[in-house]
Amino acid sequence: MWAISTLTSFSQNKTLVVTSPSFKASGTIPTRYSCDGRESSPPLHIENIPAGAQSLAITLVDLDAPYEGGFTHWVVWNVDVMNDIPENYTGGTKGYNTMANHKYTGICPSGPHRFQFNVHALDSKLKLDMNIDKVTLEERIRGHVLAEGTLIGMYERKWDFSQNKYMVDEKMNR
């Protein structure tokens, strides 16, 4: 008699569900999180965080920027484990973004772009030099990721030819 086995995934990483109360998945990110607004990070909601998670790591990348690997707007790790990351989050340890700043840099594309938030639940707090970028962070978290998830949002700056400047919807800045 032959036994039938079930194929299981070799990956032990679970999937985080990442959403934002400010925009829907694949929806438009409000202006207030851009260079035309407050340049504050949007709030994120994270579900399915494993019980053993000790910290979170978050990156934000412009997938359509003309840079190898995209344009990194935000690199942060050692974020306390929580389901709700508040708007303009200032905690955790910040690494270098593409502008060589240790902060969230507002999205600022010249046309329609996709922006991907990557969230990783880690099995420990990381002892890393803050002078690392997204690529180095991704290398250093290997073996520590318990779960991961993404959220993609869209943003486009529109040029007002009559006023020779980008249009800003002021109500989106509130």
N, C-alpha and C positions, 0 to 999 in steps of 0.2 A: 504494500500500500504506500502510495506517495503522499507526502505531506505538502500542503500548499501554504506558502508563506506570503505575507504581505510585504510589498516593497515599501520601505520607509526612507525618508530623506536622510542623507548623510550630514546635512547641515543641522546643527543643534540650535541655530539662531531662530528665535521667534520673530514674528512681525509686529512692530509697533503700529498703531493707528495714529497718524499725526493729522490734526485738523487745526483750523484757526477760527475763532469767532468773528474775525474781521473779513474773511473771504473764503469762498468755497474752493475745493480742489479744482484746479485748472481754471479758476475764475480770476478776475482782476484784483490785484493787490491794491488797496487804497493808496492814494497819493501821499498821505501823511507818512508812509514808510519809505518814501523816495527822497531823492535830492531836491525835489520841488516842495517837499513837506518838512516834517519834523526830523527826518532821518532817524526815527526810532524803530527798534525791532518790533515786529508785530507779535501779538500774543499767540501762543501755541497751546494746543490741548493734546495730551499724549495718553493713549490708552494701551493696555496690555503690557505694562511695565512688569517684568518678572520680579518675583519676591526677593531674589538675591541681588538685585541691582544696587550698587553703591553710589553710582553717579551717572550723569548723562553727558554726552558730547553732542554739539550742534554745529552744523556748518550751513551756510547759504551760498549757493553758486548760481551765477548767471550762465545758463547752459548755452546761450546763443552769442555770447561775447566772443570777439575775435582773438581769444587767447587759448593756448593749449590747455585743456582741462577746464575751460570757462574762467569767469572772473569771480573770485571769492570775495564776498561781502562780509562774511562773519565766520569766525572760528572761535569756539568757546568749549571748554571742557571743565570737569569737576563741578558741573551744575548739580545742585542738590536734587535728589530724586523727588519729583513732584509731577502731578498730572497737568498742572496749569502753569506755564511759563508766562509771566506777566509781560505786557507791553513795555518796551524800553528796558528790558532785562539787563541789569548791570552786574549780576553775580558771576560766579565761576571764574575760571582763568582764561583770559583772552589771548589768542595767538595772532599772528600776522594775517591780515587780509591782503588782497592783491595790491592795495595802496600802501602797504607796509605800515598800517596802523593797527593798534591793538584795540579795535572797537568795531561795532556794527557800522558799516558804511551804507547809506541809503542807496537803493536801486536807482539807476540813472541811465537807462538805455537810450540809444538814438532811434530805435524803432521798436516793433513788438518783440519782446523777449520772454523766455521761460525762466523762472527762478525756482530752484529746488532747495528745499530745506531738508537736510539729512539729520536724523536724530538716532543716536546709538545709546542703548542702555548698557552700562559697563559693570563688570564684576568688582571693580575697585576704583578708588580715587587714583589719579595719575600724578606721578612726580615727574613733571616735564618742565623744561625751560620754556618760558613764555615766548621766546623768540623762534617759534616754529610756525610753519604754515599748514594749510589743509593737507597737503600731500604727506608731510611728515607726521601729522596727527593720525592720518589714516594708517600709516605704517605702524605707529606705536600702539594703536588700539587693537591690532590683530591679536587674537587669542584672549581678548578681554570682552568682546562683544557678546552679550546675552540675547539682545534683540535689537532690531533696527527698523526704521521706517522712513518714508519720505512724504513730503507734501510739495506739490508744484503749483505755483501761481503765475499769472501773467501780468505784465506791465508794459505800457507803451506811452512814451512822451509824445505829445502832438504839437507840431509847430504852427503858430499863428502867424501866417505871412503878413497879415495886415498890421500887426504890432511888432513884427520881427523878433518874436520871443516864443518860448514854449508856453502853451496854455496850461493853466493850473486851475483845477476845480476847487475853489476855496472851501466848499462844504466838505470835501474829502479830507481836509486837513484838520478838521475838528476831532 
